Amino acid sequence: MNILLLGATGRVGSHILKHALDEAHHVTVLVRDAEKLQSESANLTVVEGNVMNRSDVLNAMNGKDMVISALGTDGTTTLSEGLPSVIEGMEERGLKRLITIGTGGILNSRTEPGLLRYQSNESKRKTTRAAEEHHKVYNLLEDSQLDWTIVCPTYLPDGEYTGQYRAERDYLPEGGKMISVPDTAEFAYSQIEDERYIRSRVGLAY
């Protein structure tokens, strides 16, 4: 499969990249700084550019079968400003499948129906800025024609790989407190072959 991976130098994205290369997919990464990449492979194409630049995104998307976005918020609006170009480019090219990393804050609240977790008393975060960024992306995807999945981990320390975690559509699994970066990456990567969560958010926790 020919995959475009965004956010490949980040915590989750670097693990997704390794999974994809280990299984011999052809992966193109769009990165601002190629020197930050830890992976090398004959199946890896590195394109230096910026997801905020529409032409960079469209050029990197040529010939791809699907897109995986592990872009974070990092105190910026890169996510909500960059994703429209990704969505538009995919729709123009007839690409359907998009897997993206979100946050547990944009899952449905169990305690306050009608609200998302970050808007409710379930959230323990002092700031909602990151969740608001991810909420904008969720709204954009809802309005799109894409077959999207938003993987929504709760508290996300680097941690260890366990392979043992719970996933639930649109909600955080009850009592879930955390999920490691490697386990989140494995689940996100597995969605390439999994159609259960198309056009859904998926809560992820131990």
N, C-alpha and C positions, 0 to 999 in steps of 0.2 A: 504494500500500500504506500502511496505517496502522501505524506503528512506534512502540513505546515504547523510548526510548534512555535507559539509565542511565549515569552517569559522563560526561555530555556536556561537562563543563567540563575534563576531564582531557586529557592529552597525546594519547592515541589516540582518545578519544571525540569530541574537537572535530573531528578529521579525518573520522571516520565521519559525524558530523552534516553536514558540508559535502558529502560524497559524496551522502548521502540527499536533501538539499535540492536539490542541483544536478540530480538526476534526478527532481525533482518528487514525491517521496514526501511523505506527511503524517507529520510527526514530532512526537511529544510527548516532552518531556524533563522528568524529575523531578530538580530541582536544589535544593540548600540555599540557594544565593545566585544569583538570576537575573542580577545585575549582572556576574557572571563570564563569562556567555555572550558569545561573539564574533559570533554569527550572528543575522541577522534575515531573516524570510521570512513571507509570508502562509501558508505551509504549516507553520509552526513554532508549536506550542503549548507554552508554558512553565508548568509546575506547580511551585510552590515547596513543598518537603517533604523528607522524609528517608526513605531506603530502609530505615532501621531501624524506621520506623513502618508497621506492616502496613496501616493504613487509607489512608495516603498512597500506598502501592504499588498497592493494589487500585483506588483511585479513578483513578489515572493509567493503569491498564491497561484501563479500560472502552473497548470499541469497537476494540481493537487487533487486528492480524493476527499480530503477532510481537513479540518482545522482543530487543533487543541490549543486553548489559551490558559496559561498558568500565570497570567499577568496579575500582579498585586496592586494594592493601592499606594503604599509607601508615601503617604502624606501628600499625594498629588491627585490630579484628575485624569491621569493617563488612561485609566480604565474606562471611564464613561465617555471620554473624548476620542479614544482610539477605537473602541468597539464598533461605533457606527460604520466606519470604513470597512471593517472586517465583515460585518453583516451585509452591507451593500455589495461588497466585492463578491461574497459568496453567492448572493442572490443573482448577480449579473452573470456569474459563471456557471450557475446551475449546481453549485455545491450545496449539499443539504446538511451534512453532519458536523456539528460543533459541540465540543466538550469543553467546558470552562470551569475554573475553580472559583467558587464564591465564598460565602461565610455562613456559619450557623445562624447569624443574626437575621438573615432574610428568609428563614423558614417560618412556617405558621406557628403562632403562639398557641400552646395548649391551655394556658391559664386565662387568656383574654381573646376569645374568638373574634376574628375579623382584623386582628393586628398581626404584624410580623414580630418575631421574637425581640428584635432590637427596639421596637416601639413599645414593648410590654414590660411588665415587672419581672419577666424571666431573665432579662438582660442585666448583667452585673457590670457591664462596661461603663466607664465614666464618659466616654465620648462615642458618638454614633457616626462620626464622619466616614469611617471605612464602610460601615454597613450601608450608609446612604449611597455611597459610590456603587456598591454591589446591587443595591435596589434599583438604581437607574439602569444598570445592565440587564437585570431581570425584566424590567418593563420593556426595554428595547427588544429583548428576545421574545417576549410574549407577543409583541406586535409583528414579529418577523414570520417568514415562511420556512424557517430552518427547523431541522430536527436537532434541537439543542438539549443538552443535559447540563445542569449546574450542580457540581459536586460541592456540598456545603459542610466542611468540617467545623467542629466546635473548636475550643482552645487547642492550638496547634503547635506544641513544642517539637523540636527536631526529633527526639526520641529514637526508639529502635523499631525495626520491622518485626511485626508479630504475625501478620496474616489473619488475625482474629479480631473482627470488629463487626459492628452492626450498621446496617443501612436502612433508611426508611424514607419513603416518598413524602416530600413536602413538610416533614416534621423531623426534629432531632429525636433519635431513639431515647426512650424514657430513661432518666437517670444518667444520661451520657455527659461526661465531664471533659473528655479530651480525646484526641486521636493524633498519632504521630505523623510527621511529614512522610516517611517512607510508606506507611500504610495508606495514607491519603493518595499518594502518587500511584500506588498499585491499583487502588479502586478506580481512580480516574482513567488510568490506562486500560483497565478491563472493560471500560464502557465502549471501546472501539468495536467489540464483538457483542455487546449486550444491548438489547433494544427495550428492556423493561422500563427504562426511565427516560424515554424520549419525550421531550417537551415537559420535563419535570425538574424540580429541585430534589436533591437527595441529601438528607441529613446523615452525617457520618460520625460515629463515636464508638468507644469501647463499651 
